[in-house]
Amino acid sequence: MVVITAMNDGVYEAELHVGGHIIDARPSDCVAVALRLGWPIQCPRSLMDQVGVEVEAVASDEVEAFRAFLDSVNADDFEDENPSSDED
């Protein structure tokens, strides 16, 4: 398991919890290991309260409208406003 433990002077700190051992490591390395091995990544609520940000959910109708746009658009819909003269 990976635990993001703290943030000091703008730098996160993390630990790998492996086989009863706790290993201090860079958070980026811990997250990379966790993603590759399917390990959980945890962070204390107190740290999340201190440095976390809230993300607003996107309305599903906006997502559906964007998907519909992507389904209908093609490369010909975009024209080069400044054609290059290098294509002689």
C-alpha positions as CSV (number, residue, x, y, z in Angstrom):
1,M,0.0,0.0,0.0
2,V,1.1,3.6,-0.6
3,V,0.4,6.4,1.9
4,I,0.9,10.0,1.1
5,T,1.8,11.2,4.6
6,A,2.4,14.9,4.5
7,M,3.3,18.1,2.6
8,N,6.2,20.2,3.9
9,D,7.3,23.4,2.1
10,G,5.2,22.4,-1.0
11,V,6.7,18.9,-1.2
12,Y,4.7,15.8,-0.6
13,E,6.0,12.9,1.4
14,A,5.0,9.3,1.0
15,E,5.6,5.8,2.3
16,L,5.5,2.3,0.8
17,H,4.0,-0.3,3.2
18,V,5.3,-3.6,2.1
19,G,5.4,-6.9,4.0
20,G,5.2,-5.3,7.4
21,H,7.9,-2.7,6.5
22,I,7.5,1.0,6.0
23,I,9.8,2.6,3.4
24,D,10.1,6.4,2.9
25,A,10.1,7.1,-0.8
26,R,9.3,9.9,-3.3
27,P,5.6,10.2,-3.8
28,S,6.0,10.0,-7.6
29,D,7.8,6.6,-7.2
30,C,5.2,5.4,-4.7
31,V,2.3,6.2,-7.1
32,A,4.1,4.6,-10.0
33,V,4.6,1.4,-8.0
34,A,1.0,1.5,-6.8
35,L,-0.4,1.9,-10.3
36,R,1.7,-0.9,-11.7
37,L,0.9,-3.3,-8.9
38,G,-2.7,-2.3,-8.4
39,W,-2.0,-1.2,-4.8
40,P,-4.3,1.2,-3.0
41,I,-3.1,4.8,-2.5
42,Q,-4.2,6.4,0.8
43,C,-4.0,9.9,2.2
44,P,-5.0,10.9,5.7
45,R,-8.2,13.0,5.8
46,S,-6.3,15.7,7.8
47,L,-3.9,16.1,4.9
48,M,-6.7,16.2,2.3
49,D,-8.4,18.9,4.4
50,Q,-5.2,20.9,4.5
51,V,-4.1,20.6,0.8
52,G,-7.0,19.0,-1.2
53,V,-9.2,20.7,-3.7
54,E,-12.8,20.1,-4.5
55,V,-13.7,19.3,-8.1
56,E,-17.1,20.1,-9.4
57,A,-18.9,17.3,-11.2
58,V,-19.6,18.0,-14.9
59,A,-23.2,17.9,-15.8
60,S,-23.9,14.8,-17.7
61,D,-25.8,16.7,-20.4
62,E,-22.6,18.7,-21.2
63,V,-20.7,15.4,-21.5
64,E,-23.3,14.0,-23.8
65,A,-23.3,17.1,-26.0
66,F,-19.5,17.0,-26.3
67,R,-19.6,13.3,-27.2
68,A,-22.2,14.0,-29.9
69,F,-20.0,16.8,-31.2
70,L,-17.0,14.4,-31.3
71,D,-19.1,11.8,-33.2
72,S,-20.1,14.3,-35.8
73,V,-16.8,16.2,-36.4
74,N,-14.2,15.3,-39.0
75,A,-10.9,16.7,-40.2
76,D,-12.6,18.5,-43.2
77,D,-14.5,20.7,-40.7
78,F,-11.2,22.5,-39.9
79,E,-9.6,24.7,-42.5
80,D,-6.1,26.1,-42.4
81,E,-6.6,29.9,-42.3
82,N,-2.9,30.5,-43.1
83,P,-1.9,28.0,-45.8
84,S,1.8,27.5,-46.1
85,S,3.5,28.3,-49.4
86,D,6.0,25.5,-48.7
87,E,3.9,22.9,-50.4
88,D,4.9,23.8,-54.0
